[in-house]
Amino acid sequence: MTQRDRLVELAAKHAIPTIYAYQEFVTAGGLMSYGGNLRDMYRQIGLYTGRILKGEKAANLPVEEVTKVELVMNLKTAKMLGIGRQRPICHCGGVPRHRPAVHLAIRA
């Protein structure tokens, strides 16, 4: 059992609604996550590693911010906690340009 599984299990056992930074927690049964996609982050790390191995100096690589964040909700967990969706969670229209784009995914 991973630490992630233990955290999700404890939150469920004590009926604590939780929001995590990564969607993998939601896949494991957590309620919600809001944050960057780990696969995208790891992909970027691989690209940076390749550039460094080809001789580029790490100090010359640009610092990049997350450009896409995801809001993911586990409906099964929400129902178990007695949390309903009375109104839309996210209105993605008109998001200011300086803010990261939001991707909403709801898992049943």
Beta strands, then each sheet from edge to edge (+ up, - down):
strand 1: 19-20
strand 2: 32-35
strand 3: 68-74
strand 4: 101-107
sheet 1: 1+ 2+ 3- 4-
end
